[in-house]
Amino acid sequence: MANSSGICYVVGAMSLTPALRPYPAPGDYVIAADRGYDSLMAYGVTPDLVVGDFDSLGYTPSHPNLIQLPVEKDDTDVAFALRKGLDLGYRRFILLGGVGGRLEHTLGNLQILDWLTTQGAQGFLAGEKTVATALRNGTLTFPAAMSGYLSVFCNSGTAKGVSLKGLKFPLEDYTLLGSVPIGVSNQFLGQEATVSVEDGSLLLLWEEKGDFYSLLPRLWV
């Protein structure tokens, strides 16, 4: 069983910016999902595991730890990779390259963030100058170094007891509806900010400004 404090990186099809190139530490694990293999190899990062049907990559990589998936399947390549990471004991996930491109894939990856919270795990999806995570029945604290916009949405149905503190537009014990985007385009104020929800699931999105990895240690729940 892997160390639950380690990070499992899952790299999808979109190209990585230099700022999002992963630097795995001892105990971390890197999974390339289909064309994520090319994205990693472009930066000289050899994945620990390669999975996919390789329809977008266009060839089957030569890798000693490879799982070939059928084209017709229930899980996306990224979802399958996350299941493997969970099986290995990881509960902290960074998904790279899963934002932008085909809209349905982006929406699917955002749903996966919520699914991870039901597995006792947390994931951050980063790419296309955007970072997203999901929060279920808990609190996430942002450091004072954060700047720019933060949007907070109810994932589905209702989210009760939502509080936003240290942001331009605060809320206190509010009920967010999945059909009303009242939490869009809030702003950080250069001070510590918190988002909390007592009952329900939230989707949080903010701007990636090249400081993702430096701020990440403060963002793990």
Secondary structure by P-SEA (a helix, b strand, c coil): cccccbbbbbbccccccccccccccccbbbbbccaaaaaaaaacccccccccccccccccccccbbbbbbccccccaaaaaaaaaaaacccbbbbcccccccaaaaaaaaaaaaaaaaacbbbbbbcccbbbbccccbbbbbccccccbbbbbcccccccbbbbccccccccbbbbbccccccccccccccbbbbbbccbbbbbbbbbccccccccccccc
